[in-house]
Each structure stands twice: as structure tokens, then as C-alpha cells.
Amino acid sequence: MPLDVDQLKLYTAHRGISIPLLDLLQFRHSPTPAEQGPGYIVLRVEPHHLNGWANAHGGVIMTLLDVAMAVNATWHDEQQRGVVTVEMKTNFLRPGGEVGEVLEAHGSVRHHTRSIAFCEAELRNGSGEVVATASGTFKYLNRPRPLADA
């Protein structure tokens, strides 16, 4: 059954935080059962997401992967602290999708300590093919997360 992106909450509304770039890009959250993980990030490719070859821009793809890893790093932390990206490596395997295609970013944590999380993610197109993969290191923040305006 195809995913109905319009039925999904914007990621920032799901988290109750303000990240204007993710709202502008229209990143959405697709939940999974709580014990299985924090869910994944979904994007329906629109004209403003495209590069000059009429496929999803590499910067959009990298942002999807970055957010998927960060979501998982936070989910694995007992305090649910936010994170910032320390470093990230991305491998592009195929074009990122045309207008109307749905992309799904799935992240995971390979290892984490009290201060750092080592993560991986992959981005799949509507056919389930892997478009890009990433690995990254994330630093846990020891300060309150800014909340979204009510």
C-alpha cells in the first residue's frame, strides 16, 4: 500500500520543535511502533527540491539522511537530548527521485556513548531501491531544546 504523505505530520510538528528549514522542505514523520524505533523521515519530491537534472537535489538528500540519523541518536539517549552533526559522509548510488516520488530516510545508531552517537542511514525511493547511504557522528547537547511557538 503506497504511503499517503499528506496524512503524515510535519516532522517539526511531531517533535514540537522549531526547525524552519525542515518545514520549508516539507519533511514529514512516519511513525513505527514505539518499541521498534523513532520512525522515519518522508519527503514527496516537489519542483523546488530538484537539481538541474530534474531529480532530488543532493543537498535535500543529505539533509534527509542527516535528520534520520539525528532522530535515531536522540531516540537512543535516555534523556532524549538533541544532537548536532559533527561529521557526515554520504554515498549517492542513483538519482534521487522525480517530482511526485516519495523518498524515505531510515536511520540507525551503531554505537553511542554519553556524549557521542555513531549513526548510519539510507534513503529509499518509491520502489524500495537505495538512493543514498550515509554515516555520521553526532554530539549530544546538554541544554534544553528550543520549543516551537504555540
PyMOL commands that place a pseudoatom at each C-alpha (Angstrom):
pseudoatom trace, name=CA, resn=MET, resi=1, chain=A, elem=C, hetatm=0, pos=[0.000, 0.000, 0.000]
pseudoatom trace, name=CA, resn=PRO, resi=2, chain=A, elem=C, hetatm=0, pos=[1.526, 3.358, -1.011]
pseudoatom trace, name=CA, resn=LEU, resi=3, chain=A, elem=C, hetatm=0, pos=[2.323, 5.854, 1.704]
pseudoatom trace, name=CA, resn=ASP, resi=4, chain=A, elem=C, hetatm=0, pos=[-0.096, 8.825, 1.852]
pseudoatom trace, name=CA, resn=VAL, resi=5, chain=A, elem=C, hetatm=0, pos=[2.351, 11.610, 2.631]
pseudoatom trace, name=CA, resn=ASP, resi=6, chain=A, elem=C, hetatm=0, pos=[-0.438, 14.162, 3.148]
pseudoatom trace, name=CA, resn=GLN, resi=7, chain=A, elem=C, hetatm=0, pos=[-1.686, 12.155, 6.142]
pseudoatom trace, name=CA, resn=LEU, resi=8, chain=A, elem=C, hetatm=0, pos=[1.691, 12.426, 7.900]
pseudoatom trace, name=CA, resn=LYS, resi=9, chain=A, elem=C, hetatm=0, pos=[2.573, 15.211, 10.324]
pseudoatom trace, name=CA, resn=LEU, resi=10, chain=A, elem=C, hetatm=0, pos=[5.348, 17.626, 9.515]
pseudoatom trace, name=CA, resn=TYR, resi=11, chain=A, elem=C, hetatm=0, pos=[8.438, 16.424, 11.362]
pseudoatom trace, name=CA, resn=THR, resi=12, chain=A, elem=C, hetatm=0, pos=[8.724, 19.577, 13.461]
pseudoatom trace, name=CA, resn=ALA, resi=13, chain=A, elem=C, hetatm=0, pos=[5.051, 19.390, 14.491]
pseudoatom trace, name=CA, resn=HIS, resi=14, chain=A, elem=C, hetatm=0, pos=[5.612, 15.756, 15.518]
pseudoatom trace, name=CA, resn=ARG, resi=15, chain=A, elem=C, hetatm=0, pos=[8.604, 16.757, 17.672]
pseudoatom trace, name=CA, resn=GLY, resi=16, chain=A, elem=C, hetatm=0, pos=[7.122, 20.028, 18.946]
pseudoatom trace, name=CA, resn=ILE, resi=17, chain=A, elem=C, hetatm=0, pos=[10.273, 21.910, 17.978]
pseudoatom trace, name=CA, resn=SER, resi=18, chain=A, elem=C, hetatm=0, pos=[11.071, 24.671, 15.524]
pseudoatom trace, name=CA, resn=ILE, resi=19, chain=A, elem=C, hetatm=0, pos=[13.353, 23.841, 12.606]
pseudoatom trace, name=CA, resn=PRO, resi=20, chain=A, elem=C, hetatm=0, pos=[12.256, 26.262, 9.854]
pseudoatom trace, name=CA, resn=LEU, resi=21, chain=A, elem=C, hetatm=0, pos=[14.362, 24.587, 7.124]
pseudoatom trace, name=CA, resn=LEU, resi=22, chain=A, elem=C, hetatm=0, pos=[12.634, 21.233, 7.631]
pseudoatom trace, name=CA, resn=ASP, resi=23, chain=A, elem=C, hetatm=0, pos=[9.216, 22.900, 7.458]
pseudoatom trace, name=CA, resn=LEU, resi=24, chain=A, elem=C, hetatm=0, pos=[10.248, 24.704, 4.270]
pseudoatom trace, name=CA, resn=LEU, resi=25, chain=A, elem=C, hetatm=0, pos=[11.382, 21.404, 2.747]
pseudoatom trace, name=CA, resn=GLN, resi=26, chain=A, elem=C, hetatm=0, pos=[8.162, 19.694, 3.983]
pseudoatom trace, name=CA, resn=PHE, resi=27, chain=A, elem=C, hetatm=0, pos=[9.885, 16.820, 5.814]
pseudoatom trace, name=CA, resn=ARG, resi=28, chain=A, elem=C, hetatm=0, pos=[7.293, 14.539, 7.387]
pseudoatom trace, name=CA, resn=HIS, resi=29, chain=A, elem=C, hetatm=0, pos=[7.444, 11.883, 10.080]
pseudoatom trace, name=CA, resn=SER, resi=30, chain=A, elem=C, hetatm=0, pos=[6.223, 8.344, 9.520]
pseudoatom trace, name=CA, resn=PRO, resi=31, chain=A, elem=C, hetatm=0, pos=[5.830, 6.568, 12.853]
pseudoatom trace, name=CA, resn=THR, resi=32, chain=A, elem=C, hetatm=0, pos=[6.712, 2.993, 13.748]
pseudoatom trace, name=CA, resn=PRO, resi=33, chain=A, elem=C, hetatm=0, pos=[5.651, 1.175, 16.929]
pseudoatom trace, name=CA, resn=ALA, resi=34, chain=A, elem=C, hetatm=0, pos=[7.486, 2.895, 19.813]
pseudoatom trace, name=CA, resn=GLU, resi=35, chain=A, elem=C, hetatm=0, pos=[9.466, -0.215, 20.763]
pseudoatom trace, name=CA, resn=GLN, resi=36, chain=A, elem=C, hetatm=0, pos=[10.781, -0.554, 17.194]
pseudoatom trace, name=CA, resn=GLY, resi=37, chain=A, elem=C, hetatm=0, pos=[12.266, 2.922, 16.893]
pseudoatom trace, name=CA, resn=PRO, resi=38, chain=A, elem=C, hetatm=0, pos=[11.519, 6.571, 16.340]
pseudoatom trace, name=CA, resn=GLY, resi=39, chain=A, elem=C, hetatm=0, pos=[10.039, 6.180, 12.860]
pseudoatom trace, name=CA, resn=TYR, resi=40, chain=A, elem=C, hetatm=0, pos=[11.491, 7.599, 9.692]
pseudoatom trace, name=CA, resn=ILE, resi=41, chain=A, elem=C, hetatm=0, pos=[11.549, 10.768, 7.625]
pseudoatom trace, name=CA, resn=VAL, resi=42, chain=A, elem=C, hetatm=0, pos=[9.491, 11.069, 4.430]
pseudoatom trace, name=CA, resn=LEU, resi=43, chain=A, elem=C, hetatm=0, pos=[9.520, 13.574, 1.586]
pseudoatom trace, name=CA, resn=ARG, resi=44, chain=A, elem=C, hetatm=0, pos=[7.409, 13.807, -1.546]
pseudoatom trace, name=CA, resn=VAL, resi=45, chain=A, elem=C, hetatm=0, pos=[9.663, 15.368, -4.184]
pseudoatom trace, name=CA, resn=GLU, resi=46, chain=A, elem=C, hetatm=0, pos=[8.309, 18.710, -5.399]
pseudoatom trace, name=CA, resn=PRO, resi=47, chain=A, elem=C, hetatm=0, pos=[9.692, 21.046, -8.099]
pseudoatom trace, name=CA, resn=HIS, resi=48, chain=A, elem=C, hetatm=0, pos=[11.578, 23.156, -5.521]
pseudoatom trace, name=CA, resn=HIS, resi=49, chain=A, elem=C, hetatm=0, pos=[13.539, 20.049, -4.376]
pseudoatom trace, name=CA, resn=LEU, resi=50, chain=A, elem=C, hetatm=0, pos=[15.098, 19.449, -7.816]
pseudoatom trace, name=CA, resn=ASN, resi=51, chain=A, elem=C, hetatm=0, pos=[18.588, 19.854, -9.196]
pseudoatom trace, name=CA, resn=GLY, resi=52, chain=A, elem=C, hetatm=0, pos=[19.340, 20.817, -12.819]
pseudoatom trace, name=CA, resn=TRP, resi=53, chain=A, elem=C, hetatm=0, pos=[18.736, 17.220, -13.967]
pseudoatom trace, name=CA, resn=ALA, resi=54, chain=A, elem=C, hetatm=0, pos=[15.149, 17.161, -12.653]
pseudoatom trace, name=CA, resn=ASN, resi=55, chain=A, elem=C, hetatm=0, pos=[15.989, 14.831, -9.735]
pseudoatom trace, name=CA, resn=ALA, resi=56, chain=A, elem=C, hetatm=0, pos=[16.022, 15.485, -5.999]
pseudoatom trace, name=CA, resn=HIS, resi=57, chain=A, elem=C, hetatm=0, pos=[18.977, 17.743, -5.190]
pseudoatom trace, name=CA, resn=GLY, resi=58, chain=A, elem=C, hetatm=0, pos=[21.914, 16.177, -3.362]
pseudoatom trace, name=CA, resn=GLY, resi=59, chain=A, elem=C, hetatm=0, pos=[21.579, 18.741, -0.577]
pseudoatom trace, name=CA, resn=VAL, resi=60, chain=A, elem=C, hetatm=0, pos=[17.980, 17.652, 0.042]
pseudoatom trace, name=CA, resn=ILE, resi=61, chain=A, elem=C, hetatm=0, pos=[19.081, 14.004, 0.076]
pseudoatom trace, name=CA, resn=MET, resi=62, chain=A, elem=C, hetatm=0, pos=[21.882, 14.735, 2.536]
pseudoatom trace, name=CA, resn=THR, resi=63, chain=A, elem=C, hetatm=0, pos=[19.508, 16.668, 4.787]
pseudoatom trace, name=CA, resn=LEU, resi=64, chain=A, elem=C, hetatm=0, pos=[17.047, 13.752, 4.826]
pseudoatom trace, name=CA, resn=LEU, resi=65, chain=A, elem=C, hetatm=0, pos=[19.853, 11.369, 5.811]
pseudoatom trace, name=CA, resn=ASP, resi=66, chain=A, elem=C, hetatm=0, pos=[21.196, 13.775, 8.445]
pseudoatom trace, name=CA, resn=VAL, resi=67, chain=A, elem=C, hetatm=0, pos=[17.784, 14.172, 10.083]
pseudoatom trace, name=CA, resn=ALA, resi=68, chain=A, elem=C, hetatm=0, pos=[17.133, 10.412, 10.038]
pseudoatom trace, name=CA, resn=MET, resi=69, chain=A, elem=C, hetatm=0, pos=[20.401, 9.786, 11.881]
pseudoatom trace, name=CA, resn=ALA, resi=70, chain=A, elem=C, hetatm=0, pos=[19.804, 12.623, 14.363]
pseudoatom trace, name=CA, resn=VAL, resi=71, chain=A, elem=C, hetatm=0, pos=[16.284, 11.334, 15.144]
pseudoatom trace, name=CA, resn=ASN, resi=72, chain=A, elem=C, hetatm=0, pos=[17.717, 7.923, 15.978]
pseudoatom trace, name=CA, resn=ALA, resi=73, chain=A, elem=C, hetatm=0, pos=[20.551, 9.355, 18.081]
pseudoatom trace, name=CA, resn=THR, resi=74, chain=A, elem=C, hetatm=0, pos=[18.003, 11.243, 20.193]
pseudoatom trace, name=CA, resn=TRP, resi=75, chain=A, elem=C, hetatm=0, pos=[15.731, 8.196, 20.479]
pseudoatom trace, name=CA, resn=HIS, resi=76, chain=A, elem=C, hetatm=0, pos=[18.608, 6.072, 21.819]
pseudoatom trace, name=CA, resn=ASP, resi=77, chain=A, elem=C, hetatm=0, pos=[19.535, 8.620, 24.505]
pseudoatom trace, name=CA, resn=GLU, resi=78, chain=A, elem=C, hetatm=0, pos=[17.951, 8.073, 27.943]
pseudoatom trace, name=CA, resn=GLN, resi=79, chain=A, elem=C, hetatm=0, pos=[17.401, 11.826, 28.314]
pseudoatom trace, name=CA, resn=GLN, resi=80, chain=A, elem=C, hetatm=0, pos=[16.183, 12.255, 24.715]
pseudoatom trace, name=CA, resn=ARG, resi=81, chain=A, elem=C, hetatm=0, pos=[18.766, 15.027, 24.245]
pseudoatom trace, name=CA, resn=GLY, resi=82, chain=A, elem=C, hetatm=0, pos=[19.115, 16.791, 20.949]
pseudoatom trace, name=CA, resn=VAL, resi=83, chain=A, elem=C, hetatm=0, pos=[22.221, 16.386, 18.824]
pseudoatom trace, name=CA, resn=VAL, resi=84, chain=A, elem=C, hetatm=0, pos=[24.360, 18.317, 16.380]
pseudoatom trace, name=CA, resn=THR, resi=85, chain=A, elem=C, hetatm=0, pos=[26.232, 16.796, 13.470]
pseudoatom trace, name=CA, resn=VAL, resi=86, chain=A, elem=C, hetatm=0, pos=[29.988, 16.560, 13.966]
pseudoatom trace, name=CA, resn=GLU, resi=87, chain=A, elem=C, hetatm=0, pos=[30.735, 14.864, 10.645]
pseudoatom trace, name=CA, resn=MET, resi=88, chain=A, elem=C, hetatm=0, pos=[28.855, 13.086, 7.885]
pseudoatom trace, name=CA, resn=LYS, resi=89, chain=A, elem=C, hetatm=0, pos=[29.789, 11.011, 4.835]
pseudoatom trace, name=CA, resn=THR, resi=90, chain=A, elem=C, hetatm=0, pos=[27.318, 10.363, 2.036]
pseudoatom trace, name=CA, resn=ASN, resi=91, chain=A, elem=C, hetatm=0, pos=[27.354, 7.913, -0.870]
pseudoatom trace, name=CA, resn=PHE, resi=92, chain=A, elem=C, hetatm=0, pos=[25.000, 8.628, -3.786]
pseudoatom trace, name=CA, resn=LEU, resi=93, chain=A, elem=C, hetatm=0, pos=[24.005, 5.410, -5.568]
pseudoatom trace, name=CA, resn=ARG, resi=94, chain=A, elem=C, hetatm=0, pos=[21.326, 6.538, -8.050]
pseudoatom trace, name=CA, resn=PRO, resi=95, chain=A, elem=C, hetatm=0, pos=[19.304, 9.649, -8.945]
pseudoatom trace, name=CA, resn=GLY, resi=96, chain=A, elem=C, hetatm=0, pos=[17.200, 10.888, -6.071]
pseudoatom trace, name=CA, resn=GLY, resi=97, chain=A, elem=C, hetatm=0, pos=[13.719, 10.864, -7.473]
pseudoatom trace, name=CA, resn=GLU, resi=98, chain=A, elem=C, hetatm=0, pos=[11.483, 12.900, -9.734]
pseudoatom trace, name=CA, resn=VAL, resi=99, chain=A, elem=C, hetatm=0, pos=[8.572, 15.182, -8.894]
pseudoatom trace, name=CA, resn=GLY, resi=100, chain=A, elem=C, hetatm=0, pos=[5.850, 13.210, -7.095]
pseudoatom trace, name=CA, resn=GLU, resi=101, chain=A, elem=C, hetatm=0, pos=[8.119, 10.389, -5.943]
pseudoatom trace, name=CA, resn=VAL, resi=102, chain=A, elem=C, hetatm=0, pos=[8.224, 9.625, -2.209]
pseudoatom trace, name=CA, resn=LEU, resi=103, chain=A, elem=C, hetatm=0, pos=[11.623, 9.254, -0.540]
pseudoatom trace, name=CA, resn=GLU, resi=104, chain=A, elem=C, hetatm=0, pos=[12.062, 7.571, 2.865]
pseudoatom trace, name=CA, resn=ALA, resi=105, chain=A, elem=C, hetatm=0, pos=[15.087, 8.100, 5.116]
pseudoatom trace, name=CA, resn=HIS, resi=106, chain=A, elem=C, hetatm=0, pos=[15.732, 5.347, 7.667]
pseudoatom trace, name=CA, resn=GLY, resi=107, chain=A, elem=C, hetatm=0, pos=[18.392, 5.854, 10.332]
pseudoatom trace, name=CA, resn=SER, resi=108, chain=A, elem=C, hetatm=0, pos=[20.100, 3.689, 12.921]
pseudoatom trace, name=CA, resn=VAL, resi=109, chain=A, elem=C, hetatm=0, pos=[22.632, 4.021, 15.721]
pseudoatom trace, name=CA, resn=ARG, resi=110, chain=A, elem=C, hetatm=0, pos=[25.671, 1.757, 15.502]
pseudoatom trace, name=CA, resn=HIS, resi=111, chain=A, elem=C, hetatm=0, pos=[27.058, 2.806, 18.891]
pseudoatom trace, name=CA, resn=HIS, resi=112, chain=A, elem=C, hetatm=0, pos=[26.619, 5.634, 21.366]
pseudoatom trace, name=CA, resn=THR, resi=113, chain=A, elem=C, hetatm=0, pos=[28.310, 6.899, 24.476]
pseudoatom trace, name=CA, resn=ARG, resi=114, chain=A, elem=C, hetatm=0, pos=[27.241, 9.524, 26.985]
pseudoatom trace, name=CA, resn=SER, resi=115, chain=A, elem=C, hetatm=0, pos=[28.375, 12.293, 24.637]
pseudoatom trace, name=CA, resn=ILE, resi=116, chain=A, elem=C, hetatm=0, pos=[28.584, 10.911, 21.060]
pseudoatom trace, name=CA, resn=ALA, resi=117, chain=A, elem=C, hetatm=0, pos=[26.441, 8.778, 18.724]
pseudoatom trace, name=CA, resn=PHE, resi=118, chain=A, elem=C, hetatm=0, pos=[27.750, 6.953, 15.650]
pseudoatom trace, name=CA, resn=CYS, resi=119, chain=A, elem=C, hetatm=0, pos=[24.936, 6.570, 13.138]
pseudoatom trace, name=CA, resn=GLU, resi=120, chain=A, elem=C, hetatm=0, pos=[24.040, 5.277, 9.690]
pseudoatom trace, name=CA, resn=ALA, resi=121, chain=A, elem=C, hetatm=0, pos=[21.128, 5.954, 7.362]
pseudoatom trace, name=CA, resn=GLU, resi=122, chain=A, elem=C, hetatm=0, pos=[19.807, 5.038, 3.959]
pseudoatom trace, name=CA, resn=LEU, resi=123, chain=A, elem=C, hetatm=0, pos=[17.402, 6.793, 1.647]
pseudoatom trace, name=CA, resn=ARG, resi=124, chain=A, elem=C, hetatm=0, pos=[14.994, 4.665, -0.425]
pseudoatom trace, name=CA, resn=ASN, resi=125, chain=A, elem=C, hetatm=0, pos=[12.845, 5.668, -3.371]
pseudoatom trace, name=CA, resn=GLY, resi=126, chain=A, elem=C, hetatm=0, pos=[9.244, 4.627, -4.001]
pseudoatom trace, name=CA, resn=SER, resi=127, chain=A, elem=C, hetatm=0, pos=[10.414, 1.308, -5.474]
pseudoatom trace, name=CA, resn=GLY, resi=128, chain=A, elem=C, hetatm=0, pos=[12.391, 0.496, -2.334]
pseudoatom trace, name=CA, resn=GLU, resi=129, chain=A, elem=C, hetatm=0, pos=[15.741, 0.999, -4.074]
pseudoatom trace, name=CA, resn=VAL, resi=130, chain=A, elem=C, hetatm=0, pos=[18.518, 2.585, -2.038]
pseudoatom trace, name=CA, resn=VAL, resi=131, chain=A, elem=C, hetatm=0, pos=[19.255, 6.044, -3.450]
pseudoatom trace, name=CA, resn=ALA, resi=132, chain=A, elem=C, hetatm=0, pos=[21.966, 7.084, -0.977]
pseudoatom trace, name=CA, resn=THR, resi=133, chain=A, elem=C, hetatm=0, pos=[23.601, 5.994, 2.262]
pseudoatom trace, name=CA, resn=ALA, resi=134, chain=A, elem=C, hetatm=0, pos=[25.321, 7.972, 4.991]
pseudoatom trace, name=CA, resn=SER, resi=135, chain=A, elem=C, hetatm=0, pos=[27.275, 7.607, 8.174]
pseudoatom trace, name=CA, resn=GLY, resi=136, chain=A, elem=C, hetatm=0, pos=[27.725, 10.322, 10.750]
pseudoatom trace, name=CA, resn=THR, resi=137, chain=A, elem=C, hetatm=0, pos=[28.911, 11.281, 14.184]
pseudoatom trace, name=CA, resn=PHE, resi=138, chain=A, elem=C, hetatm=0, pos=[26.593, 13.290, 16.423]
pseudoatom trace, name=CA, resn=LYS, resi=139, chain=A, elem=C, hetatm=0, pos=[27.292, 15.181, 19.658]
pseudoatom trace, name=CA, resn=TYR, resi=140, chain=A, elem=C, hetatm=0, pos=[24.635, 15.135, 22.371]
pseudoatom trace, name=CA, resn=LEU, resi=141, chain=A, elem=C, hetatm=0, pos=[23.721, 18.588, 23.664]
pseudoatom trace, name=CA, resn=ASN, resi=142, chain=A, elem=C, hetatm=0, pos=[23.414, 19.214, 27.393]
pseudoatom trace, name=CA, resn=ARG, resi=143, chain=A, elem=C, hetatm=0, pos=[20.994, 22.106, 27.170]
pseudoatom trace, name=CA, resn=PRO, resi=144, chain=A, elem=C, hetatm=0, pos=[17.218, 22.382, 26.753]
pseudoatom trace, name=CA, resn=ARG, resi=145, chain=A, elem=C, hetatm=0, pos=[15.872, 22.190, 23.227]
pseudoatom trace, name=CA, resn=PRO, resi=146, chain=A, elem=C, hetatm=0, pos=[14.101, 25.338, 21.985]
pseudoatom trace, name=CA, resn=LEU, resi=147, chain=A, elem=C, hetatm=0, pos=[10.371, 24.619, 21.725]
pseudoatom trace, name=CA, resn=ALA, resi=148, chain=A, elem=C, hetatm=0, pos=[8.184, 25.587, 18.800]
pseudoatom trace, name=CA, resn=ASP, resi=149, chain=A, elem=C, hetatm=0, pos=[5.884, 28.580, 19.164]
pseudoatom trace, name=CA, resn=ALA, resi=150, chain=A, elem=C, hetatm=0, pos=[2.433, 27.523, 20.321]
for i in range(1, 150): cmd.bond("trace and resi %d" % i, "trace and resi %d" % (i + 1))
show_as sticks, trace
zoom trace
